[in-house]
Amino acid sequence: MSTDTTAQSQPALPSDRPKTALVVIDAQNGVLAEAWNTAEVVGTIADLVGRARASGTEVVWVRHSSEELPPDSEQWQIVDGLTPAEGEAIVEKTHASSYEDTDFEDVLAARGIGHLVVTGAQTDCCVRSTIHGGFARGYDVTLVADAHTTEDLTEWGAPPPKDVICHTNLSWTFESGPGRTAAVKEASEVDFGTR
């Protein structure tokens, strides 16, 4: 019996997945209504969406449904200022991770995507679950430091939203693993032409 666990510890995507996607997670009315710094974050995401489209980079939208976000309700809709273009995938989810019980992986595979540039909400739930889920599956994952947000949950013992965002950015800079990369970049530093 072999004791070599190298293959098990190095998830790798097929070599035919060299493309990048901008992923916009849960930028919905009901999610962002009480989020910190919403207007600036939405503006930053909108700028990234425009730059991604101009460079030919795929934009993949993720939208959550729940009791608080029933499908087709006003809360469930993507916020004004962010509009999926015709042909851009919208992945529907009901769990925190964009991978769980969705077609997210199929969408990425069909488009040859191996690098995720992640934005959206909420930092400490769906964004965090998705970046870790992607990295564990072998994706290169870049978190856009100034393009994700969360609501104030201090009443339940959480740090203030700004601190949650800063801590998530800080902790992701230390993420590492064989065969893939994790990075944190300001929106102004994101270059869709490079990984």
Sequence and secondary structure as in RCSB ss.txt:
>XXXX:A:sequence
MSTDTTAQSQPALPSDRPKTALVVIDAQNGVLAEAWNTAEVVGTIADLVGRARASGTEVVWVRHSSEELPPDSEQ
WQIVDGLTPAEGEAIVEKTHASSYEDTDFEDVLAARGIGHLVVTGAQTDCCVRSTIHGGFARGYDVTLVADAHTT
EDLTEWGAPPPKDVICHTNLSWTFESGPGRTAAVKEASEVDFGTR
>XXXX:A:secstr
     HHHH     TT  EEEEEEE  BHHHHTTBTTHHHHHHHHHHHHHHHHHHT EEEEEEE SSSS TTSTT
TSB TT    TT  EEEESSSSTTTTSSHHHHHHHTTEEEEEEEEE IIIIIHHHHHHHHHTT EEEEEEEEEE 
B  GGGT   HHHHHHHHHHHHHT  BTTB EEEE GGG  TT  
